[in-house]
Amino acid sequence: MASTPAASTTNLNQQEYLRQTSLIVSGGSLKGTDALGNPFNGFDLSNLRIKFSVKRTDTQTPNTADIRVYNVENQTALDIFLKLSPLRNGVILTNQGVVTLQAGYESNYGVIFQGNIKQIILGRESATDTYIDIIAGDGHLAYNFSVVNQTLAAGSTQSSQIFASVNEMAKLGVTQGNLGNLPTTKLPRGKVMYGDAKNYLRAVGQNTGQTWSIQNGKVTFIPKTSYRAGTAVVLTSKTGLIGTPQQTTTGVNVKCLLNPLIQVGGLIKIDEASVTDFKIDLSQVGSAANIPAALNADGVYYVLVAEYSGDTRGQDWYCTLTCVNQAVTRTPFDSVQVTYGP
């Protein structure tokens, strides 16, 4: 396979140490109020033991977070449940609470999840430990409840449809992020928009050859023949790479220390370790299950899925990535073509 031009890279020269975490749960995204409509600033749970599992992808459905906070003071736990629970008397509220989770290290720290609280559970894990479980979805409210009711004039572009959809989503806390390279083709006649905002975003993505998703409360478009703007994160044993990346039928699986710089739709560069080849199953000769994803000679890969897991009082503090070759290969279904600037 021919090599491709090297992407610009970000390399953290210092080793990762001294973990940092921040967990803030706050009022509803509509008015900055609690579920009862009272002014509310939120709770900072950063100093307690926190376990979390976050999954982010470039698909249209919201990213998810499952967070457990231990031994919250009883009255505080009750306040969180009463003020931020998305259910009241069996009715789903439209001003659900918001959770913001930041994690990393002293030298590399940032947001790994921000989204609407979908469920709060109070429980006890043992005779001595209580917990609050917070289940959240990134842009969950806007994705499920935003409706567009607007007419676009003749001469409008694909961007106009995105702006109309995002304007409705903004009422439920989701704003505009990266829009990629949208065509400037104009509509020959007016267009009536009435329906779920996500359906119009999906249509624009299909018509323009882009994927779209909500990333930390922002609508993000990424061309299928490119990647998210920014630099590739270099992974070595000194910057957090754990073990050896593994080739599979769907991509390359990579494990590293938790790194908020790694973004879905962005690039990583495996700078020192070779990828372990996929092992075929001789009992399924000719099966698609025996076709491995293409590797990249330069070690540069596009991040399809990023899963963050952590425990502030335990061992877990990792990113588990599913990546694909960022260059054109013999298996384009499992790869992403990259376009470079001049």
N, C-alpha and C positions, 0 to 999 in steps of 0.2 A: 504494500500500500504506500502510495506517495505521501510524504510528509507534508504538513500544512504550515503556513507561517505561524510563528510562535505568538501566542497571545500575551499581552502585558500581564504581569503577575504581582501579587502582594505576598511577600515572604516575611513572616514574623521571626526575626533572628533570635529573640529571646525565648527561652523555654517557658511553657505555660505553667504558672503556679499561682497560689493564693486565689482561691475561688471567690467569685462575687455573685450575689443574687439579690434581686429585688422583686417583690410580689405586691402589687397594689390592686385592691378591688374597690371599685368606685360606683357612683350612681349611674342611672340610666342614660343612654346616649341621646335621648330626645331633649331633655330639659336639665340634665345634671341634677336630678332629684332621685329619691328612693322610690320604691314601688307604691308608696302611699302619697307621693307627690310632695314630700317635704324636702327642703334643701339638704344636701348631703355631700360631704367631701370625700368619704371613703375610708378604707382601713389599710394600713401598712403592716403587712405580715412578714416582712423580710427577715426579721430576727428569729423567727421560729423555724423548726425543722420542716422542710418542704421536700416532697417527692413529686416529680412531674414526668409526664410523657407527652410529647408534642409531635404531631405528624403534619408535615407540610408537603404539598405536591403542586404541580402546575395544572392540575385538573380544575374543572369549574366548581366542584363542590367545596364547601368551606373546609379549611384546615381545622384540626381539632386539638384540644388540650385536655388532659386529665390530670388534675393537680390535687394533691393531698397535703393538708397543713395540720401539724400535730399540736395537741395540747393548747389550743386557743382558750383563753379565759372564758368561763361559761357565759357571762353576760355579753361579751364581744361576739362569741359564736352565735348566740341567739339573735343579736342585732344584725349580724351579717345575713343570717337566714331570713329574718323578717323583712329587711330592707332590700335585699338583692335577689331573693328567690324569684324566678320567672313565672312561677305559678301561684295564683291566689284564688281560692275558692273554685279551683278547677279551670280557671281561665288563664290562657297564656298572655302575659302582659307585653306591650310593645315598647316599654322602656326598661328592658332588662339591664342588669348591671354589666359592667365591663371589667375584665381582668387584664392586667398588663404584667407580663413576666419577662424580666431581664435576667440574663445569666452569662457566665463566662469566667474570665480571669482578670486580675488586676490590670494586666496589660492589654486585654482584649475582651470588652464587655459591651453587651447591647441587647436590644429587644429580640426575643426569639418567638414571642407570641403576644398578640393583642386581639381580643374578640369579646363577643357577647356571652354572658353566663347563661347556660341552658338548663343547668340543674345544680342544686346545692343539697348535699346530704350530710347530716350530723350523725356521727357514730362513735363506737368504741372499739379499738383494736385489741386491747388487753385490759387487765385490771387496773393498769396505771396510765394507759395512753388513750386519749380521745382524739378525734380527728374531724376535720371538715373536708369533704370532697367537693371540688369545683369542676364541673364539666362545662367546657366552653367551645364555641365555634367562631372562627374568624369571619366576621361579616355575616353571621348567621341571620340576623334580623333583616338586613337589607336584601340578602339573597332570597329569602323566602317571602317577604312581604312588600317589596317595592314594586309599584305599578306605574307604568308610563301612560299618560293621557295627553298627547300633544300632536300637533300637525306641523310637519316640516315643509318649508317652501321649496319650490323647484330650485335646483341649483345647490341643494344641500349635499354634504359629503358623508362618508362613513363616520368621520369624526363627529358630525352633528348628531348622529344616532347615539354615539357613545356619551356625548355630553348630556343629551336629554335623559338617558338612562341613569348616568351617575348623579345628575342633579336630584333625581328621585331617591336614589340610594343614600345621598348625603343627609337626607332627613332622618335616616336611621343609622348614621354614624360612619358610612363608608364614603371615601373621597377618591379623587382621581390620582392614579399613579402613573407609571410608565405606559405609554400608548404605542410603543414600537414605531414602525415605519408604515403609516397608513397611506393608501393611495388617495390622490386628490380628485378622482373621478367624481363628477357632479351628477346628481339625479336629474333626469330630463323633466320630471314632473314632481308635484308635491307628494308627500308620504304621510299617511295617518299612522301614528304609533299609539296603540292601545293594547296593553297586556303587561305581563311580567317583564321587569327590566332585564332580568337575567337572560330571557329568551332573545331579546334584541342584541345583547352583548354576544351571545352564542352565535347568532346569525352573522354579525360583523366579523367575528373570528373566522367562521367558515368561509365567508366571502373574500377575506383578505389573507388567508393562509397564516393565521396566527392562533396561538393558544391564549386563553384568558383565565385569570384566577383572581382571587382576593388575597392579598398578602399584607398582613398586619393592618387591615382596614383600608387598603387601597386597591382599586381596580387596576390590574396589571396585564398588559398585552405584550406578548413576546413572539416575534416572527418564528415560524417553524424552521426557517432556514438561517436562524441566527441565535443569539443568546442575550441575556440581560446585560445592559450596559454596566461596565465596571471592569475590574481586573480579576484574573484567576487567582484563587487562593492556593498557594503552594503547600503541599503536605509532605513532610518528611518526619523521621523519627524525632527530630528536634522541635518540630512545630505541631506534634500531636498525632501523627499517623500511628495506628496500632495494628500490629500484625501485617499480613500481606493481602492486598486487594484480591478479590476472587472474581474471575470471569464466570458469568452465568448465561442462560439463554436470553435473558431480558436486559442485560447490561453488565456493569461491573459494580460489585458490592464493596464499599469502603467503610472502615470504621476508624474514627479519630476522636481525640478529646473534644469536648464541647466547644464549638467555635461559631459565634454569631455572625462572623463575616461570610460564612458559607450560606448562599442564598439559592433557593429553588429558581431554576432558569439561568443561574450563573455558572461559572466554570471553576473547576479545581484542576491542579496540576500535580500529578504524583511524580515527585522529582527524583526519588532515589530507588524505590522498590519496584521490581517487575511484578506484573499481575500473574497470579496462578491460573494456568490454563484450565478451561472447562473440561471435565472428564465425561466422555460420551458413554451412553448406555448401550452396550452391544446387543441387548435384547430388543432394542427399538431401532434397528437399522433403517435409515430413510425417514425416520419420524422427525417432525419439526422440533420435538423435544431434544433432538441431538444437534441442533444448529446453534452454535454459540454466538453471542453478540460480538461485533467487531471491536478490536482493540485499536488504540491510537499510538502510533510510534513515538509521538512527542509526549505522551502521558497526560494529554489535556482532555478532560471529560465534562460533559454537560450534566448538571444535577437535576434529576427528575424528581426524586423523593429525598427529603431530609427528615430524619426522625431524631429528636433530641430527648435524652433521658437523663435524669439527675436526681440526686439525693444529697441534700446539704449536710447531712450527718452520716453519709454512707459512702460506698465506693463508686457508685454509678455517677458518671459525669461525661457522657459520650454523645457523639453524632454517628448515626448509622445512615449511610448514603447509598442510593441506587443511582448510578450514573450511566450515560451512554457516550459513545464516541462522538466528539464534536465535529468530525470530518465526514465527507461523503465516503461510503463504503459499499461493499457488495450486499450489505443487509440494511438498506435505508430505513426499514421499519424500526430498527433498533439504533439508529444513529441520527445525529443532527448536523446538517450542513452549516458551516460558518461562513459569513461574509465579513471581510475585513475592509477597513477604510483605506484611503490612499496612503 
